[in-house]
Amino acid sequence: MTINLLNQSAANLNADAAGPLKSDTIVSLFPDSESNAASETLRPQFWSRFTLAELNHSEWEALCDGCGSCCLIKYIDNDDDEEMVEYTDVTCQLMDCATGYCQHYDTRQEHVPDCIQLTMENLPQMMWLPSHCAYKRLYKGQNLPSWHLLLTQNAVETQQKMRAANVGVAGRCVSEIGMSDEEMETRVVNWVKP
């Protein structure tokens, strides 16, 4: 899954960041990201005017709220008619648990070959995504969450509202590095809602 929007480090969050984003501006979670170099323009209100399949790369990326929940280790039981998902607070080795962002986003699959890239093709099989996920919500015909950056146009406000809504892994996840499977099984959390 691509994650583009929301993070301007605390040092970069200044009075200018509080203003609205221009429709052709992409604020990236990863300022040095290669994907920023070839960004396409975001069409106004693209999320409500086009289907997910009609989005350009930058629009697809812009849907991600940067919560990091998709990077948490989870247990998925799809033996029954209904898929059961339990999230842990254990995250991929590339996650910076302080910020909630991938440390090597553009090259993550070189470091973690089984990292899943969310696409329109595999989205229907990924309904384990959290209920606030814009991709899942739009796929199911729902609206973006009211705190989404595309709606607020303000990164600081969005981050504050996400925290208030109990969304995001920053500050409350631990790395999988050095953790046994047995220990991971004891770390199931209920703050991510599929």
Helices and strands as residue ranges (DSSP letters): G 15-18, G 34-36, H 46-49, G 52-54, H 57-62, G 69-71, E 72-77, E 84-91, E 95-96, E 101-102, G 105-107, H 108-111, G 123-125, H 134-139, H 149-152, H 155-164, E 174-175, H 181-185
